[in-house]
Amino acid sequence: MFGTLGGPELLLILVVALIVFGPRKLPEIGKNMGRMLGEFRKASNDFQRTIEEEVEAVNRLQRELPSLETPATTPPPATAPAPGDESPSVSSPSPSQPEQATASHDSAAPKENI
């Protein structure tokens, strides 16, 4: 019934509770214990339902957006231009270009004498 607690153990617990709390307080304590157990079960069910809803939302997103599962960091395969094909290509700025911009910016700045 209650795991390893049998009839004699439960009877002993009830007798000790009756002696400690008295016959007038025992029904009130029982009601409070019942309320606490009910609230605990309700909170536990709410928590379990929230977790299940979150897991379902994640699963739904994974089904709708399969790209989330595969990393998007892999670059597309590079294709070499055919000989004679002169398509404009995007080139990265050379290291001298930022230095020139910085140098012209520094020379245009007013100098203060301290």
C-alpha positions as CSV (number, residue, x, y, z in Angstrom):
1,M,0.0,0.0,0.0
2,F,2.6,2.6,1.0
3,G,5.8,0.9,-0.1
4,T,7.5,-0.8,2.8
5,L,5.0,0.6,5.4
6,G,2.6,-2.0,6.6
7,G,-0.5,-1.9,8.8
8,P,1.3,-1.9,12.1
9,E,3.7,0.9,11.1
10,L,0.8,3.1,9.9
11,L,-1.1,2.4,13.1
12,L,1.9,3.4,15.2
13,I,2.3,6.7,13.2
14,L,-1.4,7.5,13.7
15,V,-1.2,6.9,17.5
16,V,1.9,9.0,17.8
17,A,0.3,11.8,15.8
18,L,-2.9,11.6,18.0
19,I,-0.8,11.9,21.1
20,V,1.4,14.8,19.8
21,F,-1.3,16.9,18.2
22,G,-4.4,15.8,20.1
23,P,-7.8,14.7,18.8
24,R,-9.0,18.2,18.0
25,K,-6.1,19.2,15.8
26,L,-5.8,15.9,13.9
27,P,-8.7,16.5,11.4
28,E,-7.4,20.0,10.7
29,I,-3.9,18.7,10.0
30,G,-5.4,16.0,7.8
31,K,-7.3,18.6,5.7
32,N,-4.2,20.7,5.4
33,M,-2.1,17.7,4.3
34,G,-4.7,16.8,1.7
35,R,-4.7,20.4,0.4
36,M,-0.9,20.5,0.2
37,L,-0.9,17.1,-1.7
38,G,-3.5,18.4,-4.1
39,E,-1.6,21.6,-4.8
40,F,1.6,19.7,-5.2
41,R,0.0,17.4,-7.8
42,K,-1.5,20.3,-9.6
43,A,1.8,22.1,-9.8
44,S,3.6,18.9,-10.9
45,N,1.0,18.4,-13.7
46,D,1.3,22.0,-14.8
47,F,5.1,21.7,-14.9
48,Q,5.0,18.4,-16.8
49,R,2.5,19.9,-19.3
50,T,4.7,23.0,-19.8
51,I,7.8,20.8,-20.5
52,E,5.8,18.6,-22.9
53,E,4.6,21.7,-24.8
54,E,8.1,23.1,-25.1
55,V,9.4,19.8,-26.4
56,E,6.6,19.7,-28.9
57,A,7.3,23.3,-30.0
58,V,11.0,22.4,-30.6
59,N,10.1,19.3,-32.5
60,R,7.6,21.3,-34.6
61,L,10.3,23.9,-35.4
62,Q,12.8,21.2,-36.4
63,R,10.3,19.7,-38.7
64,E,9.4,23.0,-40.3
65,L,13.0,24.3,-40.6
66,P,15.3,21.4,-41.4
67,S,18.1,23.8,-42.1
68,L,18.4,24.3,-38.3
69,E,19.7,20.7,-38.0
70,T,22.5,21.1,-40.6
71,P,25.1,23.7,-40.1
72,A,25.0,26.6,-42.6
73,T,28.7,27.3,-42.3
74,T,29.8,25.1,-45.1
75,P,30.6,27.2,-48.2
76,P,29.1,26.3,-51.5
77,P,31.5,24.5,-53.9
78,A,33.8,26.9,-55.8
79,T,33.6,26.7,-59.6
80,A,36.6,27.8,-61.7
81,P,35.8,30.3,-64.4
82,A,36.1,28.9,-67.9
83,P,39.0,30.3,-70.0
84,G,38.0,33.4,-71.8
85,D,35.1,34.0,-69.5
86,E,35.7,37.5,-68.0
87,S,32.9,37.8,-65.5
88,P,33.4,40.4,-62.8
89,S,34.7,39.0,-59.6
90,V,34.5,40.3,-56.1
91,S,37.9,41.0,-54.8
92,S,38.8,41.6,-51.2
93,P,40.4,45.0,-50.4
94,S,44.2,45.0,-50.5
95,P,46.0,45.7,-47.3
96,S,47.2,49.0,-48.6
97,Q,43.7,50.4,-49.1
98,P,42.8,50.7,-45.4
99,E,46.2,52.3,-44.7
100,Q,45.7,54.9,-47.3
101,A,42.2,55.7,-45.9
102,T,43.7,56.0,-42.5
103,A,46.6,58.1,-43.6
104,S,44.3,60.6,-45.5
105,H,42.1,60.8,-42.5
106,D,45.0,61.5,-40.1
107,S,46.3,64.2,-42.4
108,A,42.9,65.9,-42.6
109,A,42.5,66.1,-38.9
110,P,43.3,69.4,-37.3
111,K,46.4,69.4,-35.0
112,E,46.2,71.0,-31.7
113,N,49.1,72.7,-30.0
114,I,49.3,72.0,-26.3
